[in-house]
């Protein structure tokens, strides 16, 4: 039995004393911390060398030890910052290195071969041929085995990595769309088995495609063996979760923590009578009451998560989408997001995984403010490798803002103000995903273009929920907070672009505009910079799916409207050039094919957003050291717009919505809702 109310407050308990200084270890001079790491490594290497040769053979051991010398500081330094005030950092680091060695020894031959290729080409994920596809296994293909029949479809779209939404075994009943994981070591039995997952990974690898899966780091389901063991007093899981005896500290934390689900799960703590040996306690539950936050201040939690990551990597998973990572660090008086501990945890986990499985990369699910986002890619004052990929949430939000306002000025302002990312990292650029759209628009950026941030966010909610006069969108408000007026938006890309409304009323002109909006948004995502992600069904312009209302377990969560089942009839029309599905499918195929041959779209080439004299157009320029200049143009207005002809001088149109860019009277013209990719010949 659990609830968010619990008993009345009682006097301060044992947790109410002064907390230790969480930054004491970080404030030590870095040179001193690096010397400590180097001394630990020197001590470790002589005893580890024969162990590595025995486990891996001489040639593989040489590679492992070389990786150890490269990555050990990135393991030791953050571990010391996280745990060094209470634990022996050297002993912990040594233990984790041996865990990585065991995982390296267990890696099957095919993934070891992949390791070798990736060590030769460590920035493989930046190649312009990279295109991701994001899907729910059951809704896309039924089961993991059923996915094999969909691989030709992915190949047609130029897909080189497949991201399968949560597939590890969730709790029964309500499970936050699969993010309440009950077992990291098993697949949802409705989808298949770990053997099926490994077989799929091999089939993808044979086609040059990589497998990406979700790993939830912040919390587990309350039914997880770790949680059950913690409740039962099993010493192996002592300190895996946090429970307070009274409301003193929960109230203090909640004074500054915003609610994630304010209408159905307000607050960040849940009263659990079984906690604290049956005395009851307030368990930290940032999301839902059945998702219990792990206590990452405990190094045993880190070790347990590392074990699960390495086991999945040995099964052939190449990309891990690290879910809910901003919430892993807890500090009183903050919003408990993006704290220094989060970056220490990611850096240490990344280094440990690189020792065992160098073919593996991390993708951060960090839907945070722009000023916090770059850090997840290692963008600190001193570079710290964390995740190779991170979602470019800001670009996604700004694309929808541009389409609603027919104005690109906010996008130009916000994108130009973002910090650059490290050269070895890449954005994951996208138009839609499985989640709602939260309007992460800075008040500073809005003010710079003469708007009010709160008013603009309110406008976008009204526009995309269809409440704004003249809106073409068919979306729905998600988690509306009646006290603050805050909300997010649910809805498929096609429905938000106006395709659903146009089809319903039989308006051919509006349908054309809706298709152009969808293609325009993806044309920016495929060429702006990084790895583009295609969300399942967008290539077929699938509209909102309201069948979720028939399922009591899903009916209260309108995000399921944009998590559609693959429509067999729509799928069959994808090669019919006269159909909506065929037109959109052909455009997505062409975007990927053209992108693959443009070295300037290598993710290591930064995007430079340009200042123009026409506010309706977004323009960005890219140049890779081994290629010429690339220029992208996108007109978000429903009438023609233009730029100075000098901008396109010497460039050829390689792909556009309407043929070669027309230059007339000193201006380069773009049709309504048109785009153009131009490059040096």
C-alpha positions as CSV (number, residue, x, y, z in Angstrom):
1,X,0.0,0.0,0.0
2,X,1.5,3.4,-1.0
3,X,0.2,6.9,-1.1
4,X,1.4,10.5,-1.5
5,X,-0.2,11.8,1.7
6,X,1.0,9.6,4.5
7,X,0.8,10.5,8.2
8,X,0.8,14.0,9.6
9,X,4.2,15.6,10.0
10,X,6.2,14.7,13.1
11,X,9.2,16.3,14.8
12,X,12.5,16.3,12.8
13,X,14.0,12.8,12.5
14,X,17.6,11.6,12.2
15,X,17.9,12.9,8.6
16,X,17.4,16.5,9.7
17,X,21.0,17.2,10.8
18,X,23.5,19.2,8.8
19,X,24.5,17.5,5.6
20,X,28.1,16.9,4.6
21,X,29.6,19.3,2.1
22,X,28.9,17.6,-1.3
23,X,31.6,19.5,-3.1
24,X,34.5,19.0,-0.7
25,X,36.2,16.4,-3.0
26,X,35.6,18.4,-6.2
27,X,37.3,21.5,-4.7
28,X,40.6,19.6,-4.4
29,X,43.0,20.9,-7.1
30,X,42.5,18.8,-10.3
31,X,46.3,18.2,-10.5
32,X,46.2,16.6,-7.1
33,X,43.2,14.4,-8.0
34,X,44.9,13.4,-11.3
35,X,48.1,12.4,-9.4
36,X,46.0,10.2,-7.1
37,X,44.4,8.5,-10.1
38,X,47.8,8.0,-11.8
39,X,49.2,6.5,-8.6
40,X,46.2,4.1,-8.4
41,X,46.7,3.0,-12.0
42,X,50.4,2.4,-11.5
43,X,49.6,0.2,-8.6
44,X,46.9,-1.7,-10.4
45,X,48.6,-2.4,-13.8
46,X,51.2,-5.0,-12.6
47,X,48.6,-7.2,-11.0
48,X,46.0,-6.7,-13.7
49,X,48.2,-7.4,-16.7
50,X,48.4,-11.2,-16.1
51,X,44.7,-11.3,-15.3
52,X,43.9,-9.6,-18.6
53,X,46.1,-11.9,-20.6
54,X,44.6,-14.9,-18.9
55,X,41.0,-13.7,-19.5
56,X,41.4,-12.2,-23.0
57,X,44.6,-13.6,-24.6
58,X,47.7,-11.5,-25.2
59,X,46.4,-9.4,-28.2
60,X,43.1,-8.6,-26.7
61,X,44.7,-7.8,-23.3
62,X,47.0,-5.3,-25.0
63,X,43.9,-3.4,-26.2
64,X,42.1,-3.6,-22.9
65,X,45.1,-2.3,-21.0
66,X,45.6,0.5,-23.5
67,X,41.9,1.5,-23.0
68,X,42.5,1.4,-19.3
69,X,45.3,3.9,-19.5
70,X,43.2,6.1,-21.7
71,X,39.9,6.0,-19.6
72,X,41.1,5.4,-16.1
73,X,41.2,9.1,-15.1
74,X,37.7,9.5,-16.3
75,X,36.7,6.7,-14.0
76,X,38.7,7.5,-10.9
77,X,38.2,11.3,-10.7
78,X,34.4,11.3,-10.7
79,X,34.2,8.3,-8.4
80,X,36.4,10.2,-6.0
81,X,34.1,13.2,-6.2
82,X,31.0,11.1,-5.7
83,X,32.2,8.6,-3.0
84,X,35.7,9.5,-1.8
85,X,34.6,11.2,1.4
86,X,33.1,7.9,2.7
87,X,34.7,5.1,0.6
88,X,38.1,4.0,-0.6
89,X,38.2,5.4,-4.2
90,X,41.1,3.2,-5.2
91,X,39.5,0.0,-4.1
92,X,36.2,1.0,-5.8
93,X,37.8,1.9,-9.0
94,X,39.9,-1.4,-9.0
95,X,36.7,-3.4,-8.4
96,X,34.9,-1.7,-11.3
97,X,37.9,-2.3,-13.6
98,X,37.8,-6.0,-12.8
99,X,34.1,-6.0,-13.6
100,X,34.8,-4.4,-16.9
101,X,37.5,-7.0,-17.6
102,X,35.0,-9.8,-16.9
103,X,32.5,-8.3,-19.3
104,X,35.2,-7.9,-21.9
105,X,36.1,-11.5,-21.6
106,X,32.4,-12.5,-22.0
107,X,31.9,-10.5,-25.2
108,X,31.0,-12.8,-28.1
109,X,33.3,-12.7,-31.2
110,X,31.0,-10.6,-33.4
111,X,30.8,-7.7,-31.0
112,X,34.6,-8.0,-30.3
113,X,35.1,-7.5,-34.1
114,X,32.8,-4.5,-33.9
115,X,34.9,-3.2,-31.1
116,X,38.0,-3.3,-33.3
117,X,36.2,-1.5,-36.1
118,X,35.0,1.2,-33.8
119,X,38.4,1.7,-32.2
120,X,39.8,2.4,-35.7
121,X,36.8,4.7,-36.5
122,X,35.8,6.0,-33.0
123,X,33.5,8.8,-34.3
124,X,31.5,6.4,-36.5
125,X,28.3,7.9,-35.1
126,X,29.1,11.3,-36.7
127,X,29.0,9.9,-40.3
128,X,26.5,11.6,-42.6
129,X,25.0,8.2,-43.4
130,X,23.7,7.9,-39.8
131,X,20.0,8.1,-39.6
132,X,18.0,6.8,-36.6
133,X,14.6,5.3,-36.5
134,X,12.6,5.3,-33.2
135,X,9.8,2.7,-32.6
136,X,7.9,0.7,-30.1
137,X,8.5,-2.9,-30.9
138,X,4.9,-4.1,-30.4
139,X,3.4,-1.2,-32.3
140,X,5.9,-1.4,-35.2
141,X,6.3,-5.2,-35.6
142,X,4.6,-7.1,-32.8
143,X,7.6,-8.8,-31.4
144,X,11.4,-8.7,-31.6
145,X,11.3,-11.6,-34.0
146,X,8.7,-9.7,-36.0
147,X,11.2,-6.9,-36.5
148,X,13.2,-8.9,-38.9
149,X,10.4,-8.5,-41.5
150,X,10.7,-4.7,-41.1
151,X,14.4,-4.3,-41.8
152,X,13.9,-3.8,-45.5
153,X,11.6,-0.9,-44.7
154,X,14.3,0.6,-42.6
155,X,16.9,0.1,-45.3
156,X,14.7,1.9,-47.8
157,X,14.7,4.9,-45.4
158,X,18.5,4.9,-45.1
159,X,18.3,3.9,-41.4
160,X,21.6,3.0,-39.8
161,X,20.4,2.7,-36.2
162,X,17.2,1.4,-34.7
163,X,16.1,2.8,-31.3
164,X,13.5,0.5,-29.7
165,X,11.5,2.1,-27.0
166,X,11.4,0.6,-23.5
167,X,11.7,-3.2,-23.9
168,X,13.2,-4.4,-20.6
169,X,10.6,-6.1,-18.4
170,X,8.3,-3.5,-16.9
171,X,6.0,-3.9,-13.9
172,X,2.5,-5.3,-14.5
173,X,-0.3,-2.8,-15.0
174,X,0.5,0.9,-15.2
175,X,4.2,1.3,-16.0
176,X,4.8,4.8,-17.4
177,X,5.0,3.5,-21.0
178,X,7.6,0.9,-20.0
179,X,9.9,3.2,-18.0
180,X,9.0,1.5,-14.7
181,X,11.5,-1.4,-15.1
182,X,11.0,-4.4,-12.9
183,X,14.0,-6.3,-14.3
184,X,17.0,-4.9,-16.1
185,X,18.1,-8.4,-17.0
186,X,15.0,-9.5,-18.9
187,X,12.9,-8.4,-21.9
188,X,9.2,-7.7,-21.7
189,X,7.9,-11.3,-22.3
190,X,5.2,-9.9,-24.6
191,X,8.0,-8.8,-27.0
192,X,10.4,-11.8,-26.7
193,X,13.5,-12.8,-24.8
194,X,17.0,-11.7,-24.3
195,X,18.0,-14.3,-26.9
196,X,15.6,-12.7,-29.4
197,X,17.2,-9.3,-28.6
198,X,20.7,-10.6,-29.3
199,X,19.5,-12.3,-32.5
200,X,18.0,-9.0,-33.7
201,X,21.2,-7.1,-32.8
202,X,23.1,-9.5,-35.0
203,X,20.7,-9.1,-37.9
204,X,21.0,-5.3,-37.6
205,X,24.8,-5.5,-37.4
206,X,24.9,-7.5,-40.6
207,X,23.1,-4.7,-42.4
208,X,25.3,-2.0,-40.9
209,X,22.6,-0.9,-38.4
210,X,23.1,-0.4,-34.7
211,X,20.7,-1.3,-31.9
212,X,19.7,1.4,-29.3
213,X,17.7,0.6,-26.2
214,X,16.5,2.6,-23.2
215,X,18.2,2.3,-19.8
216,X,16.4,4.0,-17.0
217,X,19.0,5.3,-14.6
218,X,17.1,7.4,-12.1
219,X,14.6,4.9,-10.8
220,X,13.2,1.4,-10.9
221,X,9.7,-0.1,-10.4
222,X,8.8,-0.8,-6.8
223,X,8.6,-4.4,-7.9
224,X,12.2,-4.6,-9.0
225,X,14.3,-7.2,-7.1
226,X,16.5,-4.4,-5.7
227,X,13.5,-2.6,-4.3
228,X,12.0,-5.8,-2.9
229,X,15.3,-6.7,-1.3
230,X,15.7,-3.2,0.2
231,X,12.2,-3.4,1.8
232,X,13.1,-6.9,3.1
233,X,16.2,-5.6,4.8
234,X,18.6,-7.6,2.5
235,X,22.0,-6.1,3.2
236,X,23.0,-6.4,-0.5
237,X,20.5,-3.6,-1.2
238,X,20.9,-1.5,1.8
239,X,20.9,2.2,0.8
240,X,19.6,1.5,-2.8
241,X,16.7,3.8,-2.2
242,X,15.9,6.8,0.2
243,X,13.1,6.8,2.8
244,X,12.6,9.7,5.3
245,X,10.8,9.0,8.6
246,X,8.7,12.2,8.5
247,X,7.9,15.1,6.3
248,X,10.6,17.5,7.5
249,X,13.1,16.9,4.7
250,X,10.6,15.9,2.0
251,X,8.8,19.3,2.6
252,X,12.1,21.1,2.4
253,X,13.1,19.4,-0.9
254,X,9.6,19.9,-2.4
255,X,9.8,23.6,-1.7
256,X,12.1,23.9,-4.8
257,X,11.3,20.8,-6.8
258,X,8.8,21.3,-9.7
259,X,6.3,18.5,-10.2
260,X,6.8,16.3,-13.2
261,X,3.1,15.1,-13.3
262,X,1.3,17.8,-11.3
263,X,-2.3,16.6,-12.1
264,X,-1.9,12.9,-11.3
265,X,1.3,12.6,-9.2
266,X,2.0,15.8,-7.4
267,X,5.0,15.9,-5.1
268,X,8.2,13.9,-5.2
269,X,7.8,11.5,-2.2
270,X,5.4,8.6,-1.5
271,X,4.5,7.2,1.9
272,X,5.4,3.5,2.0
273,X,4.3,1.7,5.2
274,X,6.7,-1.2,4.6
275,X,9.8,1.0,4.4
276,X,12.3,1.4,7.3
277,X,11.7,-2.2,8.6
278,X,8.0,-1.6,8.7
279,X,8.1,1.7,10.5
280,X,7.1,3.4,7.3
281,X,8.9,6.1,5.3
282,X,8.7,8.7,2.6
283,X,10.3,7.1,-0.4
284,X,11.7,9.4,-3.1
285,X,9.4,9.1,-6.2
286,X,10.2,11.9,-8.7
287,X,7.8,10.5,-11.3
288,X,5.1,8.1,-10.3
289,X,4.5,6.5,-6.9
290,X,5.5,3.1,-8.3
291,X,8.8,4.4,-9.6
292,X,11.3,4.6,-6.8
293,X,14.4,6.8,-7.2
294,X,17.7,5.0,-6.8
295,X,20.1,6.6,-4.3
296,X,23.1,7.3,-6.4
297,X,25.1,8.4,-3.4
298,X,25.6,4.7,-2.8
299,X,28.4,3.2,-4.9
300,X,26.7,-0.2,-4.8
301,X,24.0,1.3,-7.0
302,X,26.6,2.5,-9.5
303,X,28.2,-1.0,-9.5
304,X,24.8,-2.7,-10.0
305,X,23.9,-0.4,-12.9
306,X,27.3,-0.9,-14.6
307,X,26.8,-4.6,-14.4
308,X,23.5,-4.4,-16.3
309,X,24.8,-2.0,-18.9
310,X,27.8,-4.3,-19.6
311,X,25.5,-7.4,-19.8
312,X,23.3,-5.7,-22.4
313,X,26.3,-4.4,-24.4
314,X,27.6,-8.0,-24.5
315,X,24.2,-8.9,-26.1
316,X,24.9,-6.5,-28.9
317,X,23.3,-3.2,-27.8
318,X,25.5,-0.5,-29.2
319,X,23.7,2.7,-28.1
320,X,22.1,3.3,-24.7
321,X,19.5,6.0,-24.4
322,X,20.2,7.1,-20.8
323,X,16.7,7.9,-19.5
324,X,15.9,10.6,-16.9
325,X,19.5,11.3,-16.2
326,X,19.1,15.0,-15.0
327,X,17.2,13.7,-11.9
328,X,19.9,11.5,-10.5
329,X,21.5,14.2,-8.3
330,X,19.6,15.4,-5.2
331,X,20.5,18.6,-3.4
332,X,18.5,20.5,-0.9
333,X,17.5,24.0,-2.1
334,X,17.7,23.1,-5.8
335,X,15.3,21.7,-8.4
336,X,17.2,18.4,-8.1
337,X,18.1,18.4,-11.8
338,X,21.4,18.8,-13.6
339,X,23.4,18.7,-10.3
340,X,27.2,18.1,-10.4
341,X,26.7,14.5,-9.3
342,X,24.8,13.7,-12.5
343,X,27.8,14.5,-14.6
344,X,30.1,12.6,-12.3
345,X,27.9,9.5,-12.6
346,X,27.7,9.7,-16.4
347,X,31.4,10.3,-16.9
348,X,32.4,7.4,-14.6
349,X,29.8,5.0,-16.2
350,X,30.9,6.0,-19.7
351,X,34.6,5.4,-18.9
352,X,33.9,2.0,-17.3
353,X,31.8,0.9,-20.3
354,X,34.5,2.0,-22.7
355,X,36.9,-0.3,-21.0
356,X,34.8,-3.4,-21.8
357,X,32.8,-2.4,-24.8
358,X,34.5,0.3,-26.9
359,X,31.8,0.0,-29.6
360,X,29.2,1.4,-27.3
361,X,28.0,5.0,-27.1
362,X,25.6,6.8,-24.8
363,X,22.7,9.1,-25.8
364,X,21.5,11.4,-23.0
365,X,17.8,11.9,-22.5
366,X,18.1,15.4,-21.0
367,X,15.2,17.6,-21.8
368,X,16.5,20.6,-20.0
369,X,17.1,24.3,-20.4
370,X,19.5,25.2,-23.2
371,X,22.2,26.4,-20.8
372,X,22.2,23.0,-19.1
373,X,22.0,20.9,-22.2
374,X,25.6,21.0,-23.6
375,X,27.1,19.7,-20.4
376,X,25.6,16.2,-21.1
377,X,27.9,16.1,-24.2
378,X,30.9,16.9,-22.1
379,X,30.8,20.6,-22.7
380,X,32.2,21.8,-19.4
381,X,34.9,24.5,-18.8
382,X,37.3,21.5,-19.0
383,X,36.0,18.8,-21.4
384,X,34.7,15.6,-19.6
385,X,33.4,12.8,-21.8
386,X,29.9,11.8,-20.8
387,X,27.5,11.0,-23.7
388,X,28.4,11.0,-27.3
389,X,24.8,12.0,-28.3
390,X,22.1,14.1,-26.7
391,X,18.7,15.1,-27.9
392,X,18.6,18.6,-29.4
393,X,15.4,19.4,-27.6
394,X,15.9,23.1,-28.3
395,X,15.9,22.7,-32.0
396,X,12.7,20.5,-31.9
397,X,10.9,23.1,-29.8
398,X,12.0,26.0,-32.0
399,X,10.8,24.1,-35.2
400,X,7.3,24.0,-33.8
401,X,7.5,27.6,-32.7
402,X,8.5,28.6,-36.2
403,X,5.7,26.7,-37.8
404,X,3.1,28.3,-35.5
405,X,4.4,31.8,-35.8
406,X,5.6,31.6,-39.4
407,X,8.6,33.5,-38.0
408,X,12.2,32.2,-37.5
409,X,13.6,35.0,-35.4
410,X,13.3,33.2,-32.0
411,X,15.0,30.2,-33.5
412,X,17.8,32.3,-34.8
413,X,18.3,34.1,-31.5
414,X,18.2,30.9,-29.4
415,X,20.3,28.7,-31.6
416,X,23.0,31.4,-32.0
417,X,23.1,31.8,-28.2
418,X,23.7,28.1,-27.5
419,X,27.2,27.0,-26.5
420,X,29.1,24.9,-29.0
421,X,29.4,21.2,-28.3
422,X,32.7,19.2,-28.1
423,X,34.0,18.0,-31.5
424,X,33.7,14.4,-30.5
425,X,30.0,14.7,-29.6
426,X,26.8,15.0,-31.7
427,X,23.3,16.2,-31.4
428,X,20.4,13.8,-32.1
429,X,18.0,16.1,-34.1
430,X,14.4,15.2,-34.3
431,X,10.9,16.6,-35.0
432,X,8.8,14.3,-32.8
433,X,9.4,11.6,-30.3
434,X,7.3,9.4,-28.0
435,X,6.9,12.1,-25.3
436,X,4.9,15.3,-25.0
437,X,6.4,18.6,-26.1
438,X,7.5,20.9,-23.3
439,X,8.1,24.4,-24.4
440,X,11.7,24.9,-23.3
441,X,11.8,28.5,-24.5
442,X,14.0,30.9,-22.5
443,X,12.6,34.2,-21.3
444,X,15.9,35.8,-22.3
445,X,15.5,34.6,-25.9
446,X,11.9,35.6,-26.1
447,X,12.6,39.0,-24.8
448,X,15.4,39.5,-27.4
449,X,12.9,39.3,-30.2
450,X,10.3,41.4,-28.4
451,X,8.2,38.6,-27.0
452,X,7.2,37.5,-23.5
453,X,8.4,34.0,-22.7
454,X,5.3,33.0,-20.7
455,X,2.9,34.5,-23.2
456,X,4.6,32.7,-26.1
457,X,4.6,29.4,-24.3
458,X,0.9,29.9,-23.6
459,X,0.3,30.8,-27.3
460,X,2.0,27.6,-28.4
461,X,-0.2,25.5,-26.1
462,X,-3.3,27.2,-27.4
463,X,-2.1,26.9,-31.0
464,X,-1.2,23.2,-31.0
465,X,-4.2,22.2,-28.9
466,X,-6.3,23.7,-31.7
467,X,-7.8,26.4,-29.4
468,X,-6.1,29.3,-31.2
469,X,-8.2,30.9,-34.0
470,X,-7.0,29.7,-37.4
471,X,-4.8,26.9,-36.0
472,X,-4.2,24.0,-38.3
473,X,-3.1,21.7,-35.5
474,X,-4.9,18.8,-33.9
475,X,-3.0,18.2,-30.6
476,X,-4.0,18.0,-27.0
477,X,-2.8,19.6,-23.7
478,X,-0.9,17.2,-21.5
479,X,-0.5,17.7,-17.7
480,X,-2.1,21.1,-17.6
481,X,-1.5,22.9,-14.3
482,X,-4.5,25.0,-13.5
483,X,-2.6,27.0,-10.9
484,X,0.2,28.1,-13.2
485,X,-1.3,27.6,-16.6
486,X,1.6,25.5,-17.6
487,X,1.1,22.5,-19.9
488,X,2.7,20.4,-22.6
489,X,1.5,19.2,-25.9
490,X,0.6,15.7,-27.2
491,X,0.0,14.8,-30.8
492,X,1.6,13.2,-33.8
493,X,3.8,15.2,-36.2
494,X,1.3,14.9,-39.0
495,X,-1.6,16.0,-36.9
496,X,0.3,18.9,-35.5
497,X,1.3,20.0,-39.0
498,X,-2.3,20.2,-40.2
499,X,-2.6,16.9,-42.2
500,X,-5.3,15.4,-40.0
501,X,-7.5,18.5,-40.1
502,X,-7.1,18.9,-43.8
503,X,-8.1,15.3,-44.5
504,X,-11.1,15.6,-42.2
505,X,-12.5,18.7,-44.0
506,X,-11.4,17.6,-47.5
507,X,-9.3,20.7,-48.1
508,X,-6.7,19.9,-50.8
509,X,-4.8,23.2,-50.3
510,X,-4.5,22.7,-46.6
511,X,-3.4,19.1,-47.1
512,X,-0.6,20.3,-49.4
513,X,0.5,22.8,-46.8
514,X,0.4,20.2,-44.0
515,X,2.6,17.8,-46.0
516,X,5.0,20.7,-46.8
517,X,5.3,21.6,-43.1
518,X,6.1,18.0,-42.1
519,X,8.7,17.7,-44.9
520,X,10.2,21.1,-44.1
521,X,10.6,20.2,-40.4
522,X,12.4,17.0,-41.2
523,X,14.5,18.8,-43.9
524,X,15.9,20.9,-41.1
525,X,16.4,18.0,-38.7
526,X,18.2,16.0,-41.3
527,X,20.7,18.7,-42.2
528,X,21.1,21.0,-39.2
529,X,23.8,19.0,-37.5
530,X,24.1,15.7,-35.8
531,X,22.2,12.4,-36.2
532,X,18.6,12.8,-37.4
533,X,16.0,10.7,-35.8
534,X,12.8,9.6,-37.6
535,X,9.9,8.7,-35.3
536,X,7.9,5.7,-36.3
537,X,4.9,6.6,-38.4
538,X,6.1,10.0,-39.4
539,X,7.4,8.6,-42.7
540,X,3.7,7.6,-43.4
541,X,2.2,10.8,-42.0
542,X,0.3,8.7,-39.4
543,X,-2.2,10.9,-37.6
544,X,-3.3,10.8,-34.0
545,X,-4.3,7.3,-32.8
546,X,-7.2,7.5,-30.3
547,X,-7.5,3.7,-29.8
548,X,-5.6,4.1,-26.6
549,X,-8.8,5.3,-25.0
550,X,-10.1,1.8,-25.3
551,X,-7.4,0.5,-22.9
552,X,-8.1,1.5,-19.3
553,X,-4.4,1.2,-18.5
554,X,-3.6,3.9,-21.1
555,X,-6.7,6.1,-21.3
556,X,-5.6,8.7,-18.7
557,X,-2.3,9.4,-20.6
558,X,-3.0,11.2,-23.9
559,X,0.7,10.8,-25.0
560,X,-0.5,7.5,-26.4
561,X,-2.3,9.4,-29.2
562,X,1.2,9.9,-30.8
563,X,2.4,6.3,-30.2
564,X,0.4,4.7,-33.0
565,X,0.1,1.2,-34.1
566,X,1.6,0.7,-37.6
567,X,-1.4,1.0,-40.0
568,X,-1.2,-1.9,-42.5
569,X,-3.1,0.0,-45.1
570,X,-1.0,3.1,-44.7
571,X,2.1,1.0,-44.8
572,X,1.0,-0.6,-48.1
573,X,0.5,2.9,-49.7
574,X,4.1,4.0,-49.0
575,X,5.2,3.4,-52.6
576,X,2.0,5.0,-54.1
577,X,3.3,8.4,-55.2
578,X,-0.3,9.8,-55.4
579,X,-1.0,9.1,-51.7
580,X,-0.1,11.1,-48.7
581,X,1.9,8.2,-47.3
582,X,3.8,7.8,-50.6
583,X,4.6,11.4,-50.9
584,X,6.0,11.7,-47.4
585,X,7.8,8.4,-47.5
586,X,9.5,9.4,-50.7
587,X,10.7,12.7,-49.2
588,X,12.1,10.9,-46.1
589,X,13.9,8.5,-48.3
590,X,15.4,11.3,-50.4
591,X,16.5,13.3,-47.4
592,X,18.5,10.3,-46.1
593,X,20.0,9.4,-49.5
594,X,21.1,13.0,-50.3
595,X,22.4,13.5,-46.8
596,X,24.6,10.3,-47.0
597,X,26.7,11.8,-49.8
598,X,27.3,15.2,-48.2
599,X,30.4,15.2,-46.1
600,X,29.5,18.7,-44.9
601,X,26.7,17.0,-43.0
602,X,29.2,15.0,-40.9
603,X,28.2,15.6,-37.3
604,X,31.6,17.0,-36.5
605,X,30.9,20.0,-38.7
606,X,29.2,22.7,-36.5
607,X,26.1,24.6,-37.7
608,X,26.4,28.3,-37.9
609,X,23.0,30.0,-37.8
610,X,22.9,33.1,-40.0
611,X,21.4,36.6,-39.5
612,X,19.0,37.4,-42.4
613,X,16.9,40.4,-43.5
614,X,13.8,38.1,-43.8
615,X,12.4,36.9,-40.5
616,X,10.5,34.0,-42.1
617,X,13.6,32.1,-43.1
618,X,16.0,30.0,-41.0
619,X,19.4,29.7,-42.6
620,X,22.4,27.7,-41.4
621,X,25.8,27.0,-42.8
622,X,28.1,24.1,-42.3
623,X,31.6,23.2,-43.5
624,X,33.6,20.1,-42.8
625,X,37.4,20.3,-43.1
626,X,37.4,17.9,-46.0
627,X,34.4,19.3,-47.8
628,X,33.0,22.6,-49.2
629,X,30.3,24.8,-47.7
630,X,26.8,23.6,-47.1
631,X,23.8,26.0,-46.8
632,X,20.4,25.1,-45.5
633,X,17.4,27.4,-46.0
634,X,13.9,26.9,-44.6
635,X,10.9,29.2,-45.2
636,X,8.3,28.8,-42.4
637,X,5.8,31.2,-44.0
638,X,2.8,30.2,-46.1
639,X,3.9,32.7,-48.8
640,X,7.2,33.1,-50.7
641,X,10.3,34.6,-49.0
642,X,13.8,35.5,-50.1
643,X,17.4,36.1,-49.1
644,X,20.2,38.1,-50.5
645,X,21.5,36.3,-53.6
646,X,25.1,36.6,-52.4
647,X,24.3,34.0,-49.8
648,X,23.8,31.3,-52.4
649,X,26.6,32.4,-54.8
650,X,28.8,29.5,-56.0
651,X,26.5,26.9,-54.5
652,X,24.4,24.3,-56.3
653,X,21.0,23.1,-55.2
654,X,21.4,19.5,-54.1
655,X,17.9,19.0,-52.8
656,X,14.9,21.3,-52.4
657,X,11.2,21.2,-52.1
658,X,10.7,23.0,-55.4
659,X,13.7,22.5,-57.7
660,X,16.8,24.7,-58.1
661,X,16.7,27.9,-56.0
662,X,15.6,30.7,-58.3
663,X,17.7,33.9,-58.2
664,X,15.9,37.1,-59.4
665,X,16.7,40.8,-59.0
666,X,19.5,40.1,-56.4
667,X,17.4,37.8,-54.3
668,X,17.3,34.0,-53.9
669,X,13.6,33.0,-53.6
670,X,12.0,30.2,-51.6
671,X,8.4,29.2,-52.2
672,X,5.9,29.0,-49.3
673,X,6.9,26.4,-46.7
674,X,9.8,25.5,-48.9
675,X,13.4,24.4,-48.1
676,X,16.6,24.1,-50.0
677,X,20.0,22.3,-49.4
678,X,22.8,23.9,-51.3
679,X,26.5,22.9,-51.4
680,X,29.7,23.7,-53.2
681,X,30.1,21.6,-56.4
